[in-house]
Amino acid sequence: MRKILGLFLAALFFVWVAASSAQDTGLIQAAKKEGKVVWYTSLDLPSSNMLAQLFMKKYEGIEVEVHRTGSQRVLTRLMQEVSAGIKNGDIVHTSDAGHFVLLKNKGFLMKYTPKGTESFPESFKDNDAFHYSMRATLSTIAYNAMTVSEKEAPKTWKDLLSPKWKGKMVTAHPGYSGIIMTHVLALVNLYDWDYFKELAKNKLHLVQSADDPAGVVASGERAVAANGTEYIFYKSLKQGNPIKIVYPKEGIPLIVSPTAIAKEAPHPNAAKLFTDFIFSKEAQQMLADTQGLYTGHPEVTYPKDKPQLKDLKLLGVGAVDLEKRNPEIKKKFVEFFGA
């Protein structure tokens, strides 16, 4: 009886594999007929281009057209195109999870479950299968080790309020960056708006993207980054720049970055194939190995010189709360920082 059952299960598995393979082949052929996929993304350009090149090498004949800008501009572009009846973007990816609450509620997203995401943490998945998080990063403090000693370097978020840092810090802007939008709300939840009111007294240099503080600090233009993309700080450090990253023990904002297919995607099959690809072990491991990013893939391993997420106190922000408080955050930030 056991032998018969074993043969039955083996046959069932063979049928499932064959059906899955045929389905994959059909999707690949359909994607090749479409010829390209248009990707609106806030992932930094070197990383997004690297993913695009890896995909195009694997699936010859399908072009990935990368349009990279800040999270808020990605959302604005997609919303404007939809309003005007323009069908251009296939995939949208930002670092503001609140955007996907808005897009989902407006019916602008296609329901699609990428292959392999069944084992991802629930925090990386939409319950209704409209969007999934392809990566996660942190917003941390960083400083220039040539101008700031380890002893005097800030260790906590509140250390940044010291008058000794007046005119010596840089911050990115939540009106441009989804990472900073999440960062601001996480710290408001921790300290209230009084924290940013006090921080603004130190006359911070303003930049747009959460990726920008790394270059400002590495060049010595400012000694300390009050926030910024941790994996960009990490990449700058690995390139030999005098950057040190600080992981405040009172908590670090965790930013999950969803991706979704537009409901009216002009290249729907190529969009599905590219979405499957970016959630594959191959692509997710590449993001971890070469970019220092965190992912939801349970089999991905990380560089030994990066902290594990389980060893850090993480400050999560709900996507619904992020969407609801988006206007408030932009308004308050301009009120305190003047731009």
Helices and strands as residue ranges (DSSP letters): H 2-34, E 36-41, H 45-58, E 63-68, H 71-83, E 91-93, H 97-105, E 109-110, G 117-119, G 122-124, E 132-138, E 141-144, G 158-161, G 163-165, E 169-171, H 178-191, H 194-199, G 200-202, E 205-206, H 212-219, E 224-225, H 230-238, E 243-246, E 252-262, H 268-278, H 281-291, G 309-311, E 314-315, H 319-324, H 326-337
